Structure formats: structure tokens, C-alpha cells
Amino acid sequence: MLNLASSDLAAIAAKAQAWADIFKLPLQHRTWRGQTGDFQGSGVGSSLDFQDHRSYVPGDDPRHINWQAYARTGNYSMKLYREEVRPLIDVVFDLSDSMLFDTEKERRSVELFYFVVFAALKSGASVASHIVRADQNRRLTDDLVHGHAWPRLLEDLAPTGPAASPDLRPIPFRARSLRILVSDLLFTEAPDFCLRALTRGGGHGIILAPFLKAESAPEWEGNYEFIEAESKEKHAHRVDRALLQRYLSAYRRHFDLWKTLCRKYDVVLSRVPSESDFQSAIQFEAINSGALEIWA
């Protein structure tokens, strides 16, 4: 369950709106289809930006006839203008227990969720938000997000097994939308399972993955009692240098595989540290990877 109170969420949301004035989503580099808006579409429309011309066809809007060309040639031709559309952005927030068990990671995960929502809204996009836990998901209405009441939906979600992966297949992604997944990716399911769902229907994907130094570079040595995040089971282990090296190697292989397959599926993966301030954390990988951009 989420440990942050409604007042904490409101404070995080206020900061996220300010961060959305500094960082933005990479929307200018793609061609979109959707409702009328400010981004370049895949068709023609009625904006002020001239795109091309073609011969007149009966039924065409006479307001777009090139009358100057008609005066010169005696033939009707049409001016074509750039279509302007609103991008479609589908936000998915993975609320597996591994995202919430540590206070710093929980806060960074929630910060990323609110930031993505406000950055999408600032861009003028049509935004749909979802939470997911294993094979369960819920659509978040605007009232739940902006009223910071969405955590109550977690009460309806059943407990999950250890390292259960978020199932994105039932989520109603809109065709050709940009899908942004906030998840630590700490599950055993092969990445293809997630990435195929994230890119179906001509969609594009961005993954923002919060992580802790205690996960990526632990300094364990001696006797420890480990607690499995989902099942809460306790396991006593003695950690020596050899065991720690095996853990670190497995951790690196896990994320190397994710990075390799993200390139295959044309999904941008950016890992975001939980310990540093938000702006420093975003610049750790997100800017260089193209997951986010800085407003000019």
C-alpha cells in the first residue's frame, strides 16, 4: 500500500507542475494522429503552414484553391496545409510492492508519475492514466489524479506473487499513442512480454525506471535478513564477496537485456535514481537517452 498521505501527494503534484516547466516530453520528433492541436499530423489540414499543392478535385473546399496559380495557368489547384493534432499519451504507473517498499523509492516513483501527467497536459496532449499491479489495472479519472484520491483504488487490487510482472495487455492503449511506463522493471518475466504490449497498435514507448543505490550497488557483507517485497517473507543469508558479485552480475545482466530489447522495439529506457533531487535524477539518463527534453 502507498505510505504517502493525500497532503504529501498534493505537495508532490505542485512540484511536478513546476518541473513540467523545465523538462518536457519528446513530442516534436514524431508524426501524430489525433484531435486538433499544435503538433504536426500525418495528414493535411487547415493550419497556416503551407505543405504542398495538388490538382483540384470536385468536392474540394474552394477556400483552398490557389487563385494566383489559376490566374496564370487557367487550371485549378489546391493549397495543402499542415494538419495540426493533439498527441495521445497513455501513462501507466506500475504499483508493484517493489516500487513502494522504500520511502525514497516510493516518493521518486510518485514524483515521476505526477511529472509525466503534468508534462503531458502542458504539451496539450490528450492524456489517459492507468495504474497496474500484476494482471490488475485501473483507469484513473482526472478527478482521482488531481484530487489525489487514486491510492484508494489500490485497496481493490489483490496481493500478488513474488516478482509478479505488470501485465499491460488488457490496458486499452489508443492507436499510435505515446505510452509512458513508470516501473522499476524488477520482475522475472522476459522484457518482450511487456515491450510487445507497450508498442502494439503502432504505439511508441518510454520507460522511466526508478531505482535505489541499495539495489544497484549494495554494500552487503555479513549476516542479513532479507524481506521479499511482495510476499513479505523473510530469508536469512550470510553475504560474502562471492555472493555479492553474483548478485551484481545478475542485476547488470537483467538491465542489459532490457536495454538491448528496448532498442529492438524502439522503446526509450531511462533509469532514474531515487536518492538525489528530482532535477539531478532526471539528468542522470533521461535527457541523454531522449526520454525527456529541456524546454528552450
N, C-alpha and C positions, 0 to 999 in steps of 0.2 A: 504494500500500500504506500501511497505517497505520504511523506512526512511533512511536507510544506503546507502551511496554513494558507487560507484564502488571502490574508493580508500580505504574506510572502509572495504569492503569485501576482498580486496586483503590483507590488514593488518591482518584481522582475519584468512584468509586462511594460511598465513605464520606462524602464531602462532599455528594453528591447526596441521600443519605438525610437529612442534616441540612437541606438546602434544602427537602425534601419536608415538613418540619415547619413551614416558613414559608409556602410557596406551595402551592396546591392546584389541581386541575383543576376546571373549572366544571360539575360534575355535578348540582347541586341544581336546575338550571333546566330539566331535561328529564325526560320520562317514559320509563321504560325497560322493556324486556322481557328476562328472563334468569333465572338461578338465584336461589334465595333469598338475600337480602342486606338491605341497610339503606336502599335508595333507593326512592322511590315508583315503582310499576309502573303499567302501563296496564290492569290488571285488578283483581280483588278477591282477597283472601287472608285470612290469619288473624292479622294483627298486632293490636295493642291499639288502633289508631287507627280509631274509627268513621267510616265513609264515607257510608253511606246505608242504606235498607231497601227491601224489596220483598215481594210476596206469596210464601207458601210454595209450593214445587213438590215433588210426591212424588219422593223420592230425595235431597233436600237434607239436609245434615248437621244433625241435630236439636240439636246443641250450639249452633247459631247462631240458634235460634228465639227470638224476643222474647217471653218468657213473661209479662212485665208487660203488654205490649200484648194478649196473648191473654186475660189475666185481665179486662181492661177491655172487650174487644170480642167475645171468643169466636172470633176469626179468627186463624189462624196467619200470622205474618210473619217475615221473616228479617232479621237484622242483617248488614250488609255492612261489611267492614273493608278498610283499605288493604292492597293487595298490596305486599310488600317484595321487592325483587330486587337482584341484583348487576349493575351496568352491565358492558357488554362494551367493552373498549378494545383497539383494534388499533394498535400502534405500528410505524411504518415509518421506517427510517433510510436516507436516500439516501447512498450511499458513492461518488458520483461523484468523480473526481480533483480537481475544483474545490473539494470540501469538505475536502480533505486536503493541498493543496499548501503551505499556510502553517501554521506551527506554532500560532499563536494561534487561527486559524480551526478547525484540526483539534481542538484542545483544547476550544473552545467547542462544537463540534458534538457531540463525545463527551459533554461535560457535559450538554447538552440531552437526549441520548438516555437517559443513566442517570437524569437527573432525572425525565423523563416516566415511565419504567418504575417508579421507586420511588414517585412521586406516585400513579400508578395503583394500585399494590399497597397503599399506605397508605389509599386510599379504599375498599378492599375489593372492587375490580373484578376481573373475570376478564380477564387480560392475555395477549395474543398479540403477539410481537415478530417483525419481519422486517427483513432488510437487502435493499436493492435497488441494482443498478447497471445502468443502461440496461434491457435486456429480460431481465435475470437477477435472480432473487431467491432468498433462502434463509430458511426459518423458523428462528428461534433458540429452542432449548430453554432451560428455566430453568437447567440446568447450564451451558450455554455463557455465558449472561448473567452469572450470579452467580459463575461460576468465571473470568470474564474471558477465556474462550478463543474467543469468537466471531470475533476478527480472522482466525483461521486459515481461516475459510470464504472469505475474500477471495482466497485462493490458488487457489480453484477457479473464480473468475469471470474470464472472458476480458476482455482490454483492449477499450475502447470507442472509438468515433469522437469527434471534437471536438464538444463541446456536446451529447452524447447525453442525451436526456431519460429519467428513470426511468419505466419502464412499469409502472403499478400494476394494469393489467387482470388479470394472472394471479394476483395476490395474493388468497388466499381470505378476503376480508373477511367477517366474520359479520354477519348481517342486523341492521340498526338499531344497529350498534355506533358508538362514537365512534372516528374514525380520526385519529391524530395523526402528521403527516408532518414529519420534521426534514430540511429541504432548503434549499439556498441559492437554488433556482429559476433558476440560471444556465444555462438551456438554451433552445434556439430554438423548441422545439415550442410550439404555441399552448396557453395555460392550460386551455382546455376539455378537452383530451386528458387531463390529469391530474385536473381537478376532477370530471369525469363519473365517473371511476373511484373517486374518493375519496368520492363521495356515493351510489353505486349501492346498491340494496337498502335504501333508507331510512336510510342512514348519515349521520352528521354529521362535519364535518371541521374540524380545527385545523392550521394550518401554522406551525411555528416556523422562521424563516429566518435562520440566522447570516450575518453579513456583516462585511467589513473596511472601514475608512475608506479604505484604498488602492483599494478597488473603487468605493465610493460617492462619494468626494470626493478623487480623486488630485490630486497637485500636480506633475504631469509638466511638464517643459519642457526641450527639448533632445533629444539623441540617446539612444535606449533600445533595448535588445534584449529583446523580449517573448517569453515562453515559453508556448505553448498548454498548458493544464493537462493535457488528456487525451493529446494526441499527442506532447507534449514538443518540438514543432517550434519553432525559433527564428525570429523575424522582427525585422529591424532597421527602426526607424522614427524619423523626426525628428518630435517632437511640438511643434507651435506652439499658440498660443492658440486658433486656429480649430478645429484638430483636437480639442483637449481639450474645447471647447464642444460639438462634435458628439457626442463620447463621452458627456459628461454628459447631454445631451438624450436620447440613445438609452437610457441607463441609467434615467433618470426615466420615460420612456415605457414601458419594459419593466415596471417595478413599478407604475406607474399602471394598466396593463392588468390586471396580476394583482389589484390591489386592487379594480378595477371588477368583474371576473368573479367574484372571491370573494364579493362582496356578492350577485351574481346567484345563486350556488349556495349561499348561506348558509354559507359557509366562513369561519372567522376566520383572518386572516393577521396574524402579528406578526413583525416583523423584530427580530433580537437582535444587538447589536454584539458583536464578538469581543474588543475591546481592554480594556473595563472589567471590574471584578469581576462575578461572576455575579449577585448581588442587584441591583446597579445596572443591569446589562444587561437583566434580566427586567423591571424597571420602566420601561425605555425605551419600550416599546409594549405589552408583553404584558398588563399589568394594565388599562390604559385600554381596550384592544381587547376585553377579556373572554376572551382566550385562557387566562389564569390568574387566580386569585384569591388573596387573602391570608387565611390562617387567622385566625379571630376570636380 
